[in-house]
Amino acid sequence: MGECNHRDTEGTETRSEKESGTVQEGEKADLTGEARLDVSGHYASAPEHGLTAEVIGAAIEAHRQLGPGLLEGVYQTCLARELELRDLPFEQEVPLPAEYKGVRLDCGYRLDFVVGGRVVVELKAVDALHPIHEAQLLTYLKITGCKVGLLINFNEAILKHGLRRKVL
């Protein structure tokens, strides 16, 4: 699954833990420049930052063409096409095995997308995003070792209301 699996999770710190600056509540992270703080006060490196901006642009284009109200699978197919048109490397429906006390559990979980080997993208087409959806994405990030994830709910009149970006 690319670069995500090679992260050492023991003793790592985010840049925000090493520096005093954090984003104030309600302040938005912008999509340009080098490393930026996300709304949780964490930094994303330039490669992940650029990838998330590209994925968001692709999702907005798919949503602009389709609108809300369709099944998740339709949006997944169209987002895959948008990623292809943008020459972004991605894997789709990536198996996500879990491990518990040394036993590998093949539970049938699949990541919707891993883009550039660095960004997990989880799609939804639900009435509203709930904390469990964000928890699911964070768990996927922990299991894969990826640092950045996008949660995209296509069932919104304006897609930016259904976007969540998480950084470990």
Buried (B, 14 or more C-beta within 10 A) or exposed (E): BBBBEEBEEEEEEBBBEEEEEBBEEEEEBEBEEEEBBBBBBBBBBEBBBBBBBBBBBBBBBBBEEBEBEBEBEBBBEBBBEBBEEEEBEBBBEBEBEEEEEEEEEEEEBEBBBBBBBBBBBBBBBEEEBEEEBBEBBBBBBEBBBBBBBBBBBBBBEEBEEBBBBBBB
